[in-house]
């Protein structure tokens, strides 16, 4: 099996198993859910084992509790193959009144009409993403996001990232798929993301909910979505792009495809942050288009690392998706939730990272150093808008940002005189 590379969610899984009868790990295929579950499990039921699948399904139909027998914690891998297992697990937890009995994995979100009870209080859900740069051991992790929030005056000056831009581009195209790290040459490593994309188009898009879908149309939609990655492109504009090559597709059909891709954890858009600092009509409230891993848009557009080295403008959008993925991973234990800010005056923050205790950071992503000045100006202007708002609105003031951060693809971390922290993605960790 090879050496297990620790994941940021390991501690969170321990915590959930100590508090609940069962823990459910959800996330995209191939992101390492099963391997992470195996580190804690004492017995395993693999529902997708082709040699035993039919027998498992027959048993699940007749007496599902039989499949739950085994040493605990028992890992039920891809439980949604037999949705009846959910209620069987919930019942077993109720009867035994113990913590940490089961670990479940799920690569496709399941509609509630397939299960009788939500599992609230018995089964705790935990999201997992492909590997961050720190988990794949490419970020040196010298700057902790948690420590930065706890001590905003922490000295980061002079901390160096060993990642070159070329290595960063390769990492984005390869993606955070654990299997890709085990391949011996770069061509094989890059093939994992391409194969993931092919599987989505040829198989998963139809098996996710039993609706037969067109692989060519799926590929067209993913390519158009990828061309609009890290932008506020409206679905109507994406539809125009797709319909130019699939003239019989309706907007309703495209939306159904996009819903299926969300269920497969392929795409995960970011909502707008709409504070009351400006008129509601001036703040853009659409979604920012995003994938769960930067390798998916790169593969969908057929972009190689060599090409992206000659087109850093395009890579800038993929770089933002990479940073979003890593921030989602790093902030998870802190209850992190990502949004973005953008208004009609051109003022923006690429990401707003809110923690569950109310603290938050305004963040800009800038691949190169030439854009840092503009990014800092945006962050400071938003911060000043909040201060001005609070001067007028004293009864219900808005919390001022705890951190102003520019995440770069550069080499050195430092804190500017205006308080904005410039942090290379290759130095960041949870």
N, C-alpha and C positions, 0 to 999 in steps of 0.2 A: 504493500500500500504506500510505502514511502513515509517520510517525516511529515507530521501534521504541523502546518503553520498556524499558530494561534490566531484566533479571530477576535475582533473587538466585542462581538456578542457573547463570547464564552461566559463572561462574568454575569451578563444579563440573564443568560439561560440558567445559570446556577441559582440566581436570585428568584426567578420565576418558578423553578422547580421546588425551591424551599418554601414558596408561598402558596402554590396551587397543586392540585392533584395531577394535572397534565399541562404540558407546554407545547404550543403549536408554533413551528417555525415556517413562515411563509416567505416566498421570494421567487425570483426567476429560476428556471432550470439551470443546472450546472454551476450554481453560485456557491455550492459547498454545504448545503443544508444537511444532507445525509451524513457527510463526513463529520460535521460538527456534532450532530446528534449521536453518532457512534462513539464519540469520546466519552460520553456520559452513560450510554446504554449498556445493560447487561444481557439483553436479548433483543433480537431484531426480526421484524416481519416486513419483508419486501413485497409490497402488493404488485409491483410491476415485473416480478420475476416471471419470465415467459414460461418456464417449466411448471410453475405452480399456480400461476394466476387463475386459471379456470377452477382449480380446486379451492383456492382461497375465496373466489367469488361465490361458489356453491355453498361453502361453509358460512360465509357472511349472510347469505340469503336464508339459510336454515337455522343457524345458531351462532350469531356473531361473537358471542362471549368466548367461544372456543379459541378464536384467533387472538384473544388477549392474554391467554395463558403463557407464562414464561417469566423469567426473572425480571424484577423491576430495578431500575427504570426499563420499560420495554419500548423500543423504537418502532413506531408504525410508519413506515416510509411510503409516502404518497397515499395517505389514507383515503383521499377523495375518489380513488378507483372504486371503492365500495362505501358510499356515503352513510350507509346504515351503521358503520363503525363509530361515527361521531356520537350517536345516542348510546351505543353500547359502552363507550369509554366514559361518557358522562355518568351513566348509571353505575359503572364499576367504581368510579371516584366517590359517588354518593354512598355506596354501600361500604366501602373500605375506610373512608374518612382518613386517608393518609395523603401526604404530599409526595410529589416527585414520582408518581407511578408510571406515567407514560410521556413519551416525546413523540409528537406527530410532525410530519413534514407535508408541505403542500406547494405545488408549483403552479396551480391554477386556482384562482379564488372561486369559492363554491357559493352558489345562490342559496339563500336561507330556506327556500321552499324544498330543498333536498334533505333538510334536517328538522327534527321536531322541536329541539330546544337550542338556544344560543350557546349554552355552555358557560354562561357568565358565572364567575365565582369558582368554576371547576377547571376550565381550560383557558389558559392565558396565551394570547397571540403575541408573537414577536417577529418583526420584519427583519429580513436578512438581504443584503445586497452583494453583488460581486465584490471582490477584494479591493480595498483601498490601497493606495501606494504604500502606506505604512505596513499593511498586512502582507503585501507581496514583497516586503523588505527593500523597496526602492526609495521610500522616504526614510530619512534617518531618524525621524520622530523627535528631533531636538526641541521642538516647540509644541507643548501640549495645549490643545484647545481648552480643556477644563482648567488647567492652571492659569491660562491667560484670562479666563472669565473670573477666576477666584482672585487673581492679582493683576489687574489691568496695567500696573506699572512695572511688571516683570521685565527684566533686562533681556532684550532679544538682539541687541546690536551686535553685528558681526557673525551671527550664526550662519553657517554656509550649507547650501544644498549641493550634493555631489551629482545631481541629475543634470545632464546637458539637455538642451532643447531637442536634440536628435533622439536621445533616450526617452524623453517625455513623449514625443510623437509616437515612438514605437510602442511605449506602454499604453497609450490611448488606443492605438489600432489593435494591439493584442488583447486589451481589456483585462478585467479583473477575474477571469475564469481560472479557478485553481488548476484545472487540467492543463492549461496553456503553459504554466510554469514548469511542468514536468517534461515538456518536449525538449529534444536535444538541440534543434536548430531553429533559427528565426522563422523560416518558411512554415515549419510545422506549428510553431506557436501562433502565427497569424491565421492559420487555417481553422483554429477552434472557433473564432468569432464568425467566420464565413459559414462554417458548418452549422453553427447555432442559428444563423439567419435562414439558411436553407431549410432547416428543420421546422422553424416557425412557419415559413411559407408553404411548404409541401405537406406538412402533417398537423402540427399543433394548432394552427388557426382553425382547423375543422374539428379536431377532437376536443377542443376546450369546452364546447357546449353541444357537440353533436350536429352542428349545422355545417353542411358542406360548403366550403368557400374556395374561391378561385386563387390558386397560388400566384398567378401572374398579377392579378389585382392586388394581392397582399404585398407583393414586391414593389409595385408601383406606389402604393400608399406609404410604405416604409421609406422608399426613396424620396418621395416628396416631403414627408415628415422630417427626414434627415436633412434635406436642403434648408429646412426652416428651424433646425435645432437651435436652441437658445435664443429664439426670437418670439415676438408676440403675434405671429402669423395667425390669422383667423381661419377657422375650419373651412369657411367658404372659399378662401384663397387656395388652401391646400386642395380642396375639391376641384377647383378650376384646373389646377396643375394635373391632377390625376385624370380628370374627365377628358383632357386633351388626348390621352392615350387609351382611354377606356370609355368610349362615348355612350355605352349603354348603362353605365353605373350611375345610380342616383345618389343624392346627398344622404338620404336615409340609409342606403346600403353602405356607404363609406363610414358613416357613424357606427353602424353595427360592427364593421371590421375593426374600427378604432376601439370600441368597447371590448372586443375579444382580445385585442393586443394589451389593453389595460389588465384584463383578467389574467393574462399570461405574464404579467409584470415585465412587459417589454418596454412600454412607454409609461412615464409617470410625470405628468405636467406639474408646474409650480403655480400656485395661486398668487394673486396680487395682495399686497399689504396696503390697506386703504385707511391710513390714519386721517384724522380730521384737520390736518395742517393746511389743506387747501380745499377749495370747493370740490364736492364729489364729482362734478362734471369734468374737472380737469385731470383727475387721476384715472389712468388706464387700468381697467379691472379684468381684462382678458387673461388667459392662461399663457404661461411661458412654456414653449414646447421642449420636452426633455425626455431622454431615454434613461433606463436604469444603469446603463453602462455606455461609455463613449465609443466602444468598439462597434456597437450596433449601427449608429449613423455612419461611421467610417466604412463599414462593410456594405451597408445599403447603398452608399454612393460609389462603391468600388474604388475607394481611395487607398493608395499604398503609402507607407511611411516616406518613401522616396518622393512621391508626388507632393505630399503635405509639406515636406521640407522646402519646396519651391513655391508653396502657396500658404504662407503663414496667416493670411487673412481668414481663409477657410478654417485653418487649424484653430484659430482663436475661438470659434464657436464650439468646436469639439473640446477644446481645452476647458471652456466653461462647463460643459457637461461632465468632464472628468472631475473638476473641482466640486460640482454639485454632488456627484456620487460620493466623493470622499467626505464632504461635510455631513451628508446624511449618515454615513457610517460613524464618524467621529462624535457626532452630537447625540446619537441615539440613546446612550445611557443617561444623558442629561435631559432627556425628554425634548430633544431638539425638533423644531418644525421650521421648514424653509418657505419663504415667500420672496417676492421681489417688489421693488417700488419703481414706478415710472409714471411721469406726468406729461401733459401736452406741451410743457415748456422745455422738454428734453432733459429734465432732471431725473436721475435714476440711481438706484442701487441694485446691482445685479442680483444680490441676494440679501435677505433679512433673516438672520438666524435667531429665532425666539426659543428660549429655554422655558421649561415648565414652571420655573419660579419667577418669571417675569423679566429676567435679564435678556438683553438682545444685542446683537452686533449688526451694523450696517457693513456690507461687504461688496467690493468691486473685484472683478477678475480681469487682470491685465497681463497678457502673455509677455510683453516686452516692457522695458523701462521707459520708453518714450511716452507711454500712455499714462504713467503713474500720476503725473501732475493733474491731468484732467479727472482721473478717478478720485483723487483726494479732494479736488474742488467740489465734485458732486456730493461726496459723503459729508463734507463740512457744511455745505449749503443746506442739506436735509437736516442735519443736526441743529443748525441755526434757525431753520423754520420751526422746529419743535420748541426751541427756547422762546422764540417770539410768540408762538401760540400759547405757551404756558404763562407768559406775562399778561395775556388778555384773559385766559381761561384758568383762573386760579382755583376754582372749585373742583374741577375734574381735570387736573393736568395730565399730560402724556409723559410717560417715563422717557427720559433722555437716553440715547444709546450708551451702552456700557463699553462698547468697543467700536472703533472705526478701523476696518481692515482692508488692505488691498492684497489679494493673493496673486502671486506672479509665477511665471515660469523661469524666473531669474535665479541668481546665485546667492545673493546675500540678504539676510533679514536685517531690518533696522526700524527704529521709531523716528518718524519725522518730528520736526520742531512743533508742528501743529497738532501732534498727538496721534496722527494716522500711522498705523503699524503696517509695514510692508513685509509680507511673509512669503517666501518661496513655497510652493506646494510640496517640494521635496524635503521640507523640514517639519511638516505638520503631522500631528497624530491626535488621537482622542484625548 
